[in-house]
Amino acid sequence: MIEVAGGCHCGAVRFTAKAEGQPEMLDCNCSICARTGFLHLFIPHDQFNLLKGPDDLTSYKFGSGQADHLFCKHCGVKSFYQPRSHPGSWSVNYNCLDAGHALQPNITKFDGQNWEASKAKL
């Protein structure tokens, strides 16, 4: 396991997490991920530590309302959120990790535009 750190653009939200050295990640094309460039690094809840910023997060839900998209209310960056696909994990945006980590991800395309059919294939 490798400890990584990251957060939002302005620094109001900061976290650490433990991840596999070669994690399986998803690159989703759904309406929100495609627009924000979110790369999904799934971290079990017990391996994620929010260091600061719980009061700086705002929630956004759409569609089924099952995913809880959490954005920094100052800079607007979504560094992590609760996905509906992995209810026991946070989805951390790989692009929001601090530079210098040793992760070597395996990234798979995920057709979030056809979520139900794609989820069944996972």
Secondary structure by P-SEA (a helix, b strand, c coil): ccccccccccccccccccccccccccccccccccccccccccccccccccccccccbbbbbcccccbbbbccccccccccbbbccccccccccccccccccccccbbbbbcccccaaaaaac
